[in-house]
């Protein structure tokens, strides 16, 4: 297997993928731009070491990023670019071998599968009457993966001892956080090319157990939800599945965050569910964007449209457009026309506030109002208004001068416009 992983075609594809992903340098400070020259000089030696089983991966660079809503920090592990390339080569070889074994209800880190499919499957279960949902939370999954158990699973299919030894080295490679190296006896670091595949391999054992029991479920990485028809069944399944996860898989169920809920309380991958109001659809649910997702979106918009940020309007509009396109593309399954209409009004007010703030002094504001078609007397009065900037931004004066059309001419594109365009093209 190691020979095929190190084939020219596989390594070339791995190199291109790592370069296209860009990403930060690891502990050795080597960037993706430096990788080509390094490989030209050192690859023969590295290849020999990998084939002989003597290659030693470098430490992983630990980076802590804050979780949304002040929920602590998440530890990411960034391998060196060389190790990212080797891991990517391993991933490319192993993924097709494991793919046929994976459940059709597992949607993350797999070709042709995505979060939208997971959400639509969850909605289908709910609308079929499976409306008691076990929202399962695996505690610190990526930190608690048992190396010995994972290696035993890999050994079933991988018979190459050199490859198994290399994967174990990657699992045990220490992590450098704030200049201090921490040895690792469990876990697989988020951020490495191999980690998603390894997580799917170990959680596929959970998928198989759920399938064997005839349960309806959706899994997206370590986000697992199980759908049953009664509260009694939900309690029974939760208890038995918890025993399986903690006993067989050597993982932990977070009892505080795990819950049995009804559809109106379920939040899954940024989506929520609400009752439909169409006649004949009693007991059916439609998709909406969760309140948490809207809150995070508004925080990002506030950052872009903060009046104290030294940006031109065009720069703000460009940043907003990138945010809008990506956000709407993900949440386009939601019924959110009215919410987006309200959101756009708020965004336009923030942009008008930025424009008003850039005018700075009263005389400049007066000239700006006159240029926008206001008679001089009215322009004089509004340029010296005692209202605060936010009140002025929402006033009829700013709405009739800095109009939707003028904002659009300068590059602003509304959320609702993008949302309707995506639905129309669909």
VOGU-3710 file (C-alpha; in Angstrom, 3 decimals, decimal comma):
1> xxxxxxxxxx> 0,000/0,000/0,000  2,759/2,447/0,850  4,198/2,104/-2,666  0,867/3,094/-4,213  0,474/5,992/-1,803  3,924/7,232/-2,852  3,198/6,873/-6,568  3,949/9,912/-8,691  0,310/10,470/-9,691  -1,008/10,234/-6,128
11> xxxxxxxxxx> 1,688/12,515/-4,703  1,172/15,055/-7,479  -2,550/15,217/-6,697  -1,802/15,527/-2,968  0,676/18,347/-3,591  -1,833/20,275/-5,722  -4,543/19,865/-3,075  -2,325/21,125/-0,258  -1,190/24,120/-2,310  -4,763/24,994/-3,328
21> xxxxxxxxxx> -5,887/24,775/0,318  -3,149/27,271/1,254  -3,243/27,348/5,041  -0,747/28,380/7,701  2,792/27,168/8,159  3,436/24,522/10,803  6,075/24,399/13,516  8,891/24,515/10,927  7,598/27,837/9,490  7,581/26,388/5,954
31> xxxxxxxxxx> 4,802/27,824/3,763  3,095/26,165/0,803  5,157/28,442/-1,458  8,354/26,921/-0,051  7,211/23,310/-0,455  8,137/22,814/-4,105  11,788/23,760/-3,688  12,030/21,730/-0,483  10,646/18,607/-2,187  13,018/19,010/-5,106
41> xxxxxxxxxx> 15,979/18,871/-2,716  14,763/16,493/0,000  12,036/14,209/-1,378  14,259/11,218/-2,207  15,473/11,083/1,387  11,944/11,503/2,773  10,542/8,847/0,425  13,203/6,356/1,541  12,458/7,060/5,208  8,705/6,530/4,663
51> xxxxxxxxxx> 9,293/3,254/2,800  11,658/2,016/5,520  9,308/3,024/8,323  11,853/5,443/9,842  10,129/8,692/8,864  9,205/10,782/11,894  6,437/13,381/11,473  7,059/16,767/13,023  5,067/18,187/15,917  1,678/19,709/15,188
61> xxxxxxxxxx> 1,187/23,443/15,738  -1,700/24,029/18,151  -3,975/27,009/17,550  -6,887/27,877/19,842  -9,902/29,512/18,216  -12,945/30,774/20,141  -16,178/28,828/19,817  -19,327/30,769/18,870  -21,299/32,495/21,639  -18,441/32,385/24,127
71> xxxxxxxxxx> -18,459/28,592/24,392  -14,758/28,287/25,224  -12,052/27,486/22,673  -11,509/24,789/20,071  -7,993/23,437/19,609  -6,900/23,062/15,996  -3,769/21,168/15,026  -1,803/22,393/12,014  0,731/19,879/10,650  3,698/21,075/8,617
81> xxxxxxxxxx> 3,005/21,463/4,887  5,147/18,381/4,197  3,125/16,272/6,630  -0,084/17,706/5,201  0,990/16,479/1,766  1,853/12,982/3,043  -1,417/12,764/4,991  -3,355/13,958/1,945  -1,696/11,222/-0,140  -2,721/8,610/2,453
91> xxxxxxxxxx> -6,260/10,011/2,559  -6,595/9,885/-1,241  -5,579/6,227/-1,288  -7,627/5,028/1,684  -10,859/6,971/1,095  -12,010/4,912/-1,933  -11,303/1,715/0,036  -13,494/2,771/2,964  -16,186/4,683/1,089  -18,303/1,593/0,196
101> xxxxxxxxxx> -18,445/0,649/3,893  -19,806/3,988/5,087  -23,496/4,541/5,802  -25,735/6,404/3,372  -26,814/8,488/6,387  -23,278/9,779/7,027  -22,820/13,081/5,200  -19,571/14,781/6,249  -16,158/14,631/4,523  -17,390/12,350/1,755
111> xxxxxxxxxx> -17,548/12,850/-2,022  -20,973/13,880/-3,261  -22,362/14,385/0,247  -23,033/17,585/2,149  -24,866/19,276/5,002  -27,924/20,078/2,863  -28,549/16,374/2,287  -28,264/15,751/6,038  -30,772/18,512/6,827  -33,271/17,328/4,202
121> xxxxxxxxxx> -33,030/13,758/5,509  -33,712/14,988/9,053  -36,722/16,941/7,775  -37,985/13,833/5,947  -37,798/11,728/9,130  -39,672/14,372/11,111  -42,392/14,728/8,479  -42,780/10,936/8,391  -43,780/11,093/12,056  -40,471/10,396/13,820
131> xxxxxxxxxx> -40,764/13,505/15,947  -38,866/12,619/19,107  -35,249/13,475/18,388  -32,174/12,354/20,314  -29,718/15,206/19,781  -26,491/13,427/20,683  -23,382/15,376/21,694  -20,050/13,555/21,803  -17,811/15,219/24,359  -14,525/16,517/22,893
141> xxxxxxxxxx> -14,666/13,841/20,212  -11,476/14,797/18,371  -9,573/14,914/21,678  -10,782/11,586/23,041  -10,446/9,157/20,127  -8,792/6,024/21,533  -5,675/5,296/19,469  -5,579/1,574/20,164  -9,222/1,085/19,232  -8,839/3,154/16,067
151> xxxxxxxxxx> -5,729/1,214/15,045  -7,593/-2,069/15,575  -10,274/-0,855/13,148  -7,640/0,179/10,597  -5,910/-3,195/10,926  -9,019/-4,948/9,577  -8,485/-3,469/6,117  -4,897/-2,206/6,067  -2,391/-5,051/5,993  0,683/-2,921/5,315
161> xxxxxxxxxx> 2,621/-2,641/8,635  4,635/0,345/7,367  1,456/2,309/6,633  -0,122/1,385/9,967  3,041/2,455/11,763  3,054/5,793/9,913  -0,600/6,491/10,777  0,064/5,732/14,452  2,999/8,155/14,382  0,698/10,850/13,026
171> xxxxxxxxxx> -1,814/10,108/15,797  0,834/10,332/18,498  2,739/13,327/17,129  2,947/15,903/19,920  1,200/19,244/19,694  3,047/22,520/20,294  0,842/25,104/21,990  2,286/28,461/23,057  5,792/27,092/22,632  5,203/24,070/24,892
181> xxxxxxxxxx> 5,044/20,542/23,435  2,269/18,305/24,756  2,498/14,579/24,076  -0,688/12,975/22,809  -2,023/9,599/23,949  -5,506/10,027/22,490  -7,335/12,100/19,912  -6,830/13,074/16,304  -6,178/16,782/15,714  -8,777/18,843/13,886
191> xxxxxxxxxx> -7,059/20,478/10,956  -5,107/17,574/9,487  -6,067/16,056/6,094  -6,278/12,563/7,607  -8,457/13,456/10,597  -11,855/13,555/8,781  -11,365/10,072/7,324  -10,237/8,625/10,656  -13,240/10,173/12,405  -15,576/8,614/9,848
201> xxxxxxxxxx> -13,894/5,227/10,263  -14,427/5,159/14,025  -17,944/6,650/13,941  -18,939/4,237/11,182  -19,067/1,671/13,994  -21,826/3,787/15,559  -23,595/4,023/12,185  -23,513/0,234/11,836  -24,933/-0,234/15,323  -27,768/2,206/14,654
211> xxxxxxxxxx> -28,504/0,523/11,325  -28,491/-2,930/12,919  -31,121/-1,721/15,389  -33,290/-0,351/12,590  -33,037/3,232/13,842  -33,388/6,331/11,691  -30,460/8,695/12,101  -28,409/11,439/10,523  -24,685/11,888/11,163  -22,553/14,799/10,047
221> xxxxxxxxxx> -19,053/14,206/11,467  -19,646/13,988/15,240  -23,104/15,622/15,053  -25,527/12,720/15,519  -29,320/12,851/15,690  -31,639/9,843/16,051  -35,363/9,946/15,218  -38,050/7,829/16,930  -41,835/7,997/17,428  -42,211/8,219/21,195
231> xxxxxxxxxx> -40,528/9,720/24,228  -40,332/6,300/25,844  -38,468/4,880/22,842  -36,147/7,909/22,826  -35,181/7,404/26,471  -34,552/3,699/25,921  -32,439/4,290/22,796  -30,425/7,093/24,411  -29,521/4,902/27,382  -28,461/1,912/25,291
241> xxxxxxxxxx> -26,582/3,962/22,672  -24,725/5,805/25,428  -23,549/2,441/26,801  -22,395/1,415/23,320  -20,511/4,665/22,672  -18,757/4,735/26,025  -18,155/0,990/26,311  -17,345/-0,069/22,754  -16,107/3,110/21,066  -14,267/4,436/24,163
251> xxxxxxxxxx> -15,831/7,878/23,679  -17,851/10,102/25,997  -21,431/11,345/25,652  -21,828/14,896/26,922  -24,839/14,482/29,188  -25,267/18,230/29,645  -25,614/18,949/25,919  -27,326/15,716/24,853  -31,109/15,979/24,857  -34,385/14,465/23,719
261> xxxxxxxxxx> -36,358/17,163/21,956  -39,292/17,827/19,690  -38,778/19,380/16,225  -39,457/22,958/17,376  -36,524/22,713/19,817  -34,121/20,953/17,441  -31,208/22,890/15,971  -29,138/21,001/13,443  -26,145/22,290/11,474  -27,352/25,883/11,800
271> xxxxxxxxxx> -30,955/25,107/10,829  -34,133/24,877/12,892  -37,642/23,604/12,237  -41,029/25,300/12,399  -44,571/24,133/11,713  -45,933/24,662/8,220  -49,096/26,709/7,870  -50,434/25,187/4,665  -53,778/23,418/4,747  -53,382/19,676/4,800
281> xxxxxxxxxx> -49,871/19,899/6,248  -50,779/19,451/9,901  -47,859/17,914/11,802  -45,382/18,834/9,057  -42,321/21,024/9,517  -40,344/23,365/7,293  -36,757/24,531/7,537  -35,744/27,891/8,952  -32,399/29,398/9,891  -31,666/29,056/13,600
291> xxxxxxxxxx> -31,592/32,155/15,804  -27,958/31,381/16,674  -27,012/31,423/12,997  -28,701/34,791/12,484  -26,978/36,150/15,578  -23,546/35,052/14,291  -24,353/36,566/10,889  -25,256/39,912/12,454  -21,982/39,927/14,405  -20,072/39,486/11,127
301> xxxxxxxxxx> -22,082/42,258/9,479  -21,413/44,559/12,434  -17,684/43,948/12,037  -17,755/44,820/8,329  -19,983/47,882/8,778  -18,406/49,256/11,944  -18,149/52,995/11,335  -14,709/53,233/12,968  -13,130/50,758/10,523  -10,965/52,659/8,016
311> xxxxxxxxxx> -12,554/51,331/4,810  -14,064/52,824/1,688  -17,699/52,104/0,929  -16,664/49,930/-1,999  -14,452/47,800/0,257  -17,320/47,318/2,700  -19,662/46,406/-0,154  -17,196/43,824/-1,473  -16,749/42,211/1,955  -20,517/42,187/2,462
321> xxxxxxxxxx> -21,107/40,601/-0,925  -18,664/37,773/-0,199  -20,381/37,155/3,143  -23,838/37,329/1,566  -23,070/34,885/-1,253  -21,589/32,238/1,032  -24,198/32,595/3,780  -27,227/32,491/1,463  -25,784/29,560/-0,503  -25,673/27,547/2,721
331> xxxxxxxxxx> -29,031/28,631/4,179  -31,032/28,806/0,934  -33,097/25,797/2,048  -34,641/27,972/4,758  -37,922/29,813/4,634  -36,541/33,254/5,515  -37,887/35,816/3,047  -39,334/38,090/5,736  -36,268/37,818/7,983  -33,944/38,735/5,113
341> xxxxxxxxxx> -36,137/41,721/4,225  -35,803/43,002/7,799  -32,082/42,212/7,860  -31,470/44,160/4,644  -33,177/47,237/6,096  -30,854/47,050/9,109  -27,753/46,581/6,901  -28,678/49,574/4,742  -29,073/51,715/7,876  -25,598/50,691/9,026
351> xxxxxxxxxx> -24,150/51,561/5,601  -25,898/54,943/5,648  -24,434/55,550/9,099  -20,943/54,820/7,711  -21,541/57,242/4,841  -22,879/59,952/7,173  -19,871/59,452/9,454  -17,456/59,837/6,510  -19,005/63,242/5,730  -17,675/64,277/9,169
361> xxxxxxxxxx> -18,328/68,038/9,412  -21,627/69,920/8,993  -20,556/71,877/5,908  -19,497/68,711/4,116  -22,798/67,047/5,060  -24,676/70,052/3,683  -22,819/69,844/0,352  -23,461/66,106/0,179  -27,203/66,544/0,747  -27,360/69,250/-1,939
371> xxxxxxxxxx> -25,497/66,994/-4,401  -28,055/64,285/-3,630  -30,937/66,604/-4,602  -31,978/68,273/-1,333  -32,746/72,010/-1,381  -30,102/74,124/0,432  -32,299/75,173/3,348  -33,306/71,598/4,201  -29,713/70,445/3,648  -28,499/73,074/6,101
381> xxxxxxxxxx> -30,984/71,983/8,762  -30,142/68,269/8,483  -26,395/68,896/8,348  -26,703/70,443/11,793  -29,217/68,016/13,247  -28,822/67,268/16,937  -29,906/63,698/16,379  -27,324/60,991/16,832  -25,730/59,340/13,835  -27,766/56,147/14,105
391> xxxxxxxxxx> -31,029/58,116/14,271  -30,019/60,171/11,222  -29,070/56,980/9,326  -32,632/55,692/9,802  -34,284/59,018/9,024  -36,360/59,762/5,884  -33,642/62,236/4,860  -30,970/59,513/4,463  -33,418/56,975/3,009  -34,545/59,387/0,277
401> xxxxxxxxxx> -31,022/60,527/-0,572  -28,821/57,477/-0,026  -31,433/55,252/-1,666  -31,403/51,518/-2,327  -30,606/52,236/-5,968  -27,634/54,454/-5,118  -26,262/51,895/-2,669  -26,600/49,231/-5,356  -24,803/51,417/-7,901  -21,847/51,561/-5,515
411> xxxxxxxxxx> -21,661/47,772/-5,183  -24,069/46,849/-2,379  -26,099/43,667/-3,005  -28,872/42,744/-0,584  -29,347/39,350/1,056  -32,870/39,111/-0,315  -31,711/39,770/-3,876  -29,134/36,985/-3,661  -31,663/34,649/-2,004  -34,292/35,228/-4,714
421> xxxxxx> -31,699/34,888/-7,479  -30,584/31,505/-6,145  -34,163/30,272/-5,918  -35,000/31,583/-9,396  -31,968/29,932/-11,018  -32,794/26,728/-9,155
//
